[in-house]
């Protein structure tokens, strides 16, 4: 895939079922080609903790293991009706990231 969009709306301590998928994603896809979709129901602190744990478990073969300044793109939706165009723009940028 040129870019991966992962929907983490509703993610929190009580709803952490996608932790394995986040670990796999960080191990396989260059982080600059990943966009995480968030909203007001996403528990940012819990997500940050899960991402730090996943990053600490990167395998030797992960394309992210040797990155010196990794940047993970977060896209926060505040108004879903107005979010489509900015989200598509963000996905386009991520798809063309090096």
For each residue, the residues with C-beta under 8 A, 3 or more apart:
1: 4 29 33
2: 33 95 96
3: 33 34 35 91 94 95
4: 1 25 29 33 34 35
5: 35 37 91
6: 18 21 22 25 34 35 36 37
7: 37
8: 11 18 36 37 38 42 47
9: 37 38 39 41 42 77
10: 15 39 41 42
11: 8 15 16 18 38 41 42 43 46 47
12: 15 16 41 42 43 46
13: 16 43 46
14:
15: 10 11 12
16: 11 12 13 19 46 50
17:
18: 6 8 11 21 22
19: 16 22 23 50 53 54
20: 23 24
21: 6 18 24 25
22: 6 18 19 25 26 50 51 54
23: 19 20 26 27 54 57
24: 20 21 27 28
25: 4 6 21 22 28 29 34
26: 22 23 29 31 34 51 54 55 58 62 64
27: 23 24 57 58 59 61 62 64
28: 24 25 62 63
29: 1 4 25 26 33 34 63
30: 33 34 63 64 97
31: 26 34 64 67 70 71 72
32: 70 71 73 94 97 98
33: 1 2 3 4 29 30 94 95 97
34: 3 4 6 25 26 29 30 31 72 73 94
35: 3 4 5 6 73 74 75 87 90 91 94
36: 6 8 47 72 73 74 75
37: 5 6 7 8 9 75 77 87
38: 8 9 11 42 44 47 74 75 76 77
39: 9 10 42 76 77 78 80
40: 78
41: 9 10 11 12
42: 8 9 10 11 12 38 39 47 76
43: 11 12 13 46 47
44: 38 47 48
45: 48 49
46: 11 12 13 16 43 49 50
47: 8 11 36 38 42 43 44 50 51
48: 44 45 51 52
49: 45 46 52 53
50: 16 19 22 46 47 53 54
51: 22 26 47 48 54 55 72
52: 48 49 55 56
53: 19 49 50 56 57
54: 19 22 23 26 50 51 57 58
55: 26 51 52 58 64
56: 52 53
57: 23 27 53 54
58: 26 27 54 55 62 64 65
59: 27 62 65
60: 65
61: 27 65
62: 26 27 28 58 59 65
63: 28 29 30
64: 26 27 30 31 55 58 67 70
65: 58 59 60 61 62
66:
67: 31 64 70
68:
69:
70: 31 32 64 67
71: 31 32
72: 31 34 36 51
73: 32 34 35 36 90 94
74: 35 36 38
75: 35 36 37 38 83 86 87 90
76: 38 39 42
77: 9 37 38 39 80 83 87
78: 39 40 83
79: 82 83
80: 39 77 83
81: 84
82: 79 85 86
83: 75 77 78 79 80 86 87
84: 81 87 88
85: 82 88 89
86: 75 82 83 89 90
87: 35 37 75 77 83 84 90 91
88: 84 85 91 92
89: 85 86 92 93
90: 35 73 75 86 87 93 94
91: 3 5 35 87 88 94 95
92: 88 89 95 96
93: 89 90 96 97
94: 3 32 33 34 35 73 90 91 97
95: 2 3 33 91 92
96: 2 92 93
97: 30 32 33 93 94
98: 32
